[in-house]
Amino acid sequence: MQNFARILFLVSLFTFSSTAFAQLGDLARIDYTYLPKAKSDVEYSRFRALFNYPIKLKKEGTYLFLGLDYSNIHLKSDREFPFDTHDLNDFQLLSFTFSYTTPLKNDWRLGVRFQPGFSTNLAADALSLEDMVFSGTVVFIKEGKEYNGNPEKWILGVSYSGNAGFNFPLPFVSYFRKFRPDWSYNLGIPKTNLQYYFSQKHRLKAYAQLDGFTSNLQRDVPIINGEAARSINMSLILTGLQYEFHFAKRMQFYARAAYILNITNELRNENRDPIFALENKAKIYLRTGVKISI
C-alpha cells in the first residue's frame, strides 16, 4: 500500500509540475533516429534516453528538476577512406541535467537549465577533460490571452549546447497559439510546427527543426594533409511530418519522417576548424519514440 501511494504521488507530481517545467525539456523520453546512407559516406543511427525527476521547492510554483540524458550514436560506412576510421564508429553522449523554474512578476516565469556532461568516442577507455561538454538554457515564459480554450504562450531566451551540432548560442524563441479547435501553431527557434488535431489522441504535425551532434575524438585521427582530427561535428536542418498518438494525458508515441534541407558532417582539428568533410547526400530522416511530455 505504501508503494502504491508513492507511485501515485510521483505520477501526480509529474502531471502538476509539467506545466511549470515549460519548454526546458521532456520529463522522460526514449527514441531511435535513423538516416539511411543512400549516396552518402556514412549511415547514421542514434538511440537516446532521458529522464528528469521533479522536486517541489518551498516557494509556490517553484521546482527543481534533476535528470540524465544519454545517447549512443553509431556511424557505419562501406567506403575506403585515406585514413583509419576505426575510432569513428561509436560515440557516447551523457549529460547531467539541472533545471529550475519559478514564477516572476506580471505572470512571467523563469526557466533555467544547466547540463554538464561528456561527448566522446571512448577510444582510450577513460574520460578526460577534453571529453567534457556544457550546455545551458535560460528562458522567460508568459501565458497570454485564451484562444479556443488554450492560452497563447510566449517563450523568449537563449540556448547553448556543446554537443548538439551547433556550437554557438542560439536564440530560444517560441510563440504558441491554438487558433481553431483542431489547429494550432508554434513559431520559433529551434523548432517550428503546425499541428492538426484529428482527436484528443491522434495528431499530425508539420515541423521544421535543427538537429545534430558533436563529439571529442580521444585519439588523434591523422588526415592526409598532415593535420589530425580531434572532433567530429554533424548538423542538420530538417522539415517533415510527425504523427502522435496520445495514449495518456502526458504520454505519447510519435513517429516522424523528415526531408533534410541541409546536412554538414565534418572532422575538425583542435581549433574546431573543419579539415575533412564527409560526403553528405542523405535526404531522409526517420525517428520514433515514446515520451512523457511537458
N, C-alpha and C positions, 0 to 999 in steps of 0.2 A: 504493500500500500504506500509506503514511503517512497519507493522508487517511482511509482506511478505519479505521485504528487510532484516529485522533482521533474519528471518529464513534462508534465502539464505546465509547470512553472516556466520551464525553458521554452516550450512552444509559445506560451503567452508572451514571454519577454521578446522572443524573435519577432512576433507579429506586431507588438505595440512599439518596439524600438525601430522597426524597419523604416518608418517614415522619418524618424529622427536621423537615421543613417544617410538619408538623401542619396546623392549621386556619388558617394565615396566608394561604393563597390557592392557586389552581391554578398549576401550572408553566407552562401555556400554554392559551389558550382563544380561540376565535373564535365569536361568536354574533350572532344577529339577533333583536330583540324588536319586536313589533307590537301596538298597541292600536287596533282599529277605532274610527272616530269615533262610530258609532251616533247617538245623540241628543246627544252632547257637542259642545262648541265646537271641539275640535281632534282631529286624528288624530295618533298618536304612533308613531314608529319610531326604533330605535336599533341602530347597528352598533358592536360592541365587539371589540377585540383586545387581548390582554395576553400578556406573556412574562416569565418570571423565570429568570435564569441562576444556578445554584448554584455556590458556591465553597467547597470544603472547607478549613477552617482547621486549624491545628496541634493544637488541643485535640481529643481524641477525641469524636466525635459533635457537633461544633460546625460550623455552616455559616452563610455569608453569602449572601444572595440579592440580585441586582441586577436590576431589571426596569422595564418600561414598561407602562402601562395607558392605552389610547386609546379614546375613544368619539366618535362623531358622532351627534347627536340631531337629528331633524327633526320639526317640528310643522307640520301643514297644516290650514287652516281655510277654509271657504267662507262663513263668517258675516261680516257687516259690523259692525265694532267702531266705537265713537265715538272712536277714536284710531288712529294709524298703527301697523300691525303688521309693517312691512317688516323690522324688526330682531328679530322674534320667531319666526323660522322655523328657523334653523340654529344649533346650538351645538357647540362643540368642547371636549372634556374630555381632558386629558393629565396623567398623574401619573408621577413617577419613584419607583420602589419600592425601598426599602432594608429588607431583613428579616434578622433574626438569630435563631438558635436554638441553645441549648446545654443540656446536661444539668445538673441540680441534684442535691442530696442526696435520699435516700429515694425514688428513682425518679421524681422530678418533673423537668419540663423547662420552660425559659423560652422564650417566643417573643415577639419584638418586631417590629413593622412600622411604618415611617415613610414617608409619601407626600406630598412637596411637589409642587405642580403648578399648573395653571390650569384654570378653567372659565369660558368666555366665548362670546359670540356673534360676536366679532371684527368688530364693525360698524365699528370705527375702523382696522382693518387693522394694528394694532400692539398689543402687550401692554402692560399697565400693572400697577402693584402691586395695584389693586383686583381684577384677574383672578386673583390668587394664591389658592390654597386649600391647606389642610393636613389630612391625615388620619393617624390613628395607632391602633395596637392593641397592647395588652400582655396576654398570656395565660400561664397556668400549666397545664401538661398532665401528666396522670398516667394510666398504664395500670394496671388492677386485675386482678381475677380473670378467668379464661377461662370463656366460655360457648360451647358448640358450636364449640370450636376458635378462637374470636376473643376477645381480651381486651376487657373493658369499658374505656371511656376517658372521663375527666373533663377538661373544659377550663373554666377559670374566669378571667375577666379583664374588661377594659373596652375599648370601641372608640369612636372618634370619626371622623366623615367630614364634611369640609366641602363635599362635592359629591354626596351620596347621598340628599338629600331630607329627612333627619332631622338637623338641625344642632345636635345636642346629644349628649353622651356617652351611650352605650347599654351596658348590661351584655352581656358576651360569655360566655354560659353554654352548655355542651353536655355531654350525657351520652349515650354510645353503648353499645348492648348488642345482641348477636345472640342473641335468647332462644330461637330454634329454628333448625334447619339452613337453613330457607328464609325466615326472618323476622328483621328487625332494626328497631330504632327509634333515633332521635336526638332527644332532647328538649332544647330550649334557645331562646335568643335570640341572633341574629335569625332562626334557622332551626330548624324542627322537621319531622321526617318519619317515616313508617312505610314500610318497604321490603320488598317481596316478591321473592324470587329464583326466577324461572322456571328459570334455569340460571346457570352462571357468566357467560354472555354477555348474557342477557336479564333485565332487572329492571324492576319497576314501583314507583313511589314516590308516596305521597300526602304532600303537604307544605304548610306554611304559612311565609310569608316576608315580609320588608319589602323594598321597592324604591323607586327614585325618583332624582331628580337636582336639583341647584341650580346656577344659572349667573349670572354677572355680566352686566349689560347695559352695554356700553361707552358708549352714548349714552342719555341720559335719554329715557324714553317718557312724554310728558305724558298724564295721565289726566284725565277730565272734571271731577273735583273739585278740580283745580288742583295736585294732587300729581304727582310724577314717579316712575315705576317705575325702580328701579336693579338689580333682580334678579328672577329667576323661580325658583319652587320647586314641585316636584311630588313628592308622597309617596304610596306605595301600600302597602296591606296585602292580601296575596294568599293564596288557598288553592286547590290544584289537584292534578293528576296529572302525573307525569313518567315517560316511557319512556326506558330507557337500553339501548344496545347496546354492550357492551364488546368491541371487536374486537381489543384487545390488553390486556395486563395493566394498563397505566396509561392507556390511551387509550379514549375512548368518544364515541359520538354520542348526543345527547339531544334530546328534543322534549317540550315541556311546554305544557299548556293549563290556565289558571287562571281562577278567578272572583275578581273584585275586590271585596273586602269593604268597603274604604274607599279613596277617592281624593281628594286635595286638589291643586289646581293653581292657583296664585295669583301675581300680581305684587306685589312688595314695594318699599317705599321704602328710602332709605339707612340707616334704622334697623332694617331687616329686618321691619318691620311690614306685614302684608297690607293692600293698598289696592284690589285688584281681583281677584275670584275668577272664574276661568273655569268655565262650567257643566260639570259632570262627571257624566255618566250612563253612562260606559263600564263594562262588566262583564266583558268578555273580554280576556284577556291571553295572548299567544302568544309562545313563544320556542323557538328551535332553535339547535344549535351543536355544535362538536367541541372536546374538551379533553383535555389530559394532566393527570390528576388526581393529588392527593397521596396 
